[in-house]
Amino acid sequence: MPAQLSQSDRKILWIAAAAFAVLVVFAVLLATPESDQSAIPSTYSAHSSGAKAAFLMLQETGWHVERWERSLTQLKGGKNRIMIIAEPEKQPNAHERFALQEFIRGGGSLIAIGQGAGLMLPERSDITGFIGEKVWEKFSALTPTSITREAPQITMVSDVWWASEVSALALYGNGPRIVVVTYPYGEGKVIWWAAATPLTNAGLREPGNLEFFLACLGDISRNQIYWDEYFHGYSSSRENSFENRFAAVLLVQFAILGAAILLTFSRRSGPVRPSAPESRLSPLEFVETLGGLYERAHAAAVAIDIHYQRFLYWLAKRLGMSPSASIEEFEHAVAARWNFRDEQFVPTLKECASARYRDLSARRALQLVRLLHSYAVQLSLYSSSAKENERWKPSGNY
């Protein structure tokens, strides 16, 4: 027959179930949908559309590359620096747009990828496209440059193309569909791609794509690369950082778990029954009460009989005799064993043995008890049991 849960156990189960439900809701609300993240060319993504392979490849081959997870207003200088903004999910504000323009004007290079990145360019640009199925398509070089010389043909999946009146050098395209352009701005330059295919995990393996990507980066020994993740939703700021939000949720979960463990432990480790009330009487008060009881009952003979029986028990045990032996037999055994002779030994034992039949005074009873204890000390009757010695050790001089 299964055991029935108590009311307190049911309460704990309900609390645990409610806490678990809350944690599940938090996880669902804060989790980033995989389908949304998979289409972003992020350096954190190992999906086919991600850019983790390209980022790690640059790191392992000696490029000075780092993820940029801060606002563009924190860009310092532009010479020999490259900013990669691949298909951003949001647009910069006025201050960030101005900072990006100053970055390029000061000698920096911008690789802007996708239609959203085209809206960030320092000069107005028009990018058009069509609604239809995206397919892998090869685009040939249109102009002989250092970039097209390294990669005469690239592969891209794009449904947009350059249609701006801004004077720009077309690098790749098919007829009127131009997918890669470049133009100078101040001391720097801008390179626009229609799609991030050449640097994605899947597209990096296509012929010409890796060479094209590295040619856009330029000199490995001089250029510092900033790969933007700020416009993908990753931020090093405390308010917007996904990692900090995840850590906060994790801490909340640990706090709830710790509280549940503490409550369960304290409940199970507490007293299972009420503790016994402490006696109001101290041991000394108990002894005095018991002594008063004996005194009122005139039971001095009882106290003598208790000490006498205990004395005979230990004496017989030490001598290897029966406790029922006569007093004279004990006297001869004690004399033979320990060479002990005392004229009062036998009379004292006889008086103690007959005390239960006589009405003795308290004074005489105390004298007999002291004599028995004195003989026990002389014969070391209690030395075989240290606990017994401590229990019967006299508290003072008689």
ABEGO torsion letter per residue (X at the ends): XBBBBBAAAAAAAAAAAAAAAAAAAAAAAABBBAAAAAABBBAABABAABAAAAAAAAAAAGBBBBBBABBAAABBEABGBBBBBBGBABBBBAAAAAAAAAAAAAGBBBBBBEAAAAAABABBBBBBBBBBBBBBBBBBBABBBAAAAABABBBBBBABBBABABBBBBABEBEABBABBBBBBEABBBBBBABAAAABAAAAABBGAAAAAAAAAEBAAABBBBBBAAAAGBBABAAABAAAAAAAAAAAAAAAAAAAAAAAAAAAABBABBBBBBBABBAAAAAAAAAAAAAAAGAAAAAAAAAAAAAAAAAAAAAGBBAABBAAAAAAAAAAAAGBBBAAAAAAAAAAAAAAABBBBAAAAAAAAAAAAAAAAAAGAAAABAAAAAAABBABBX
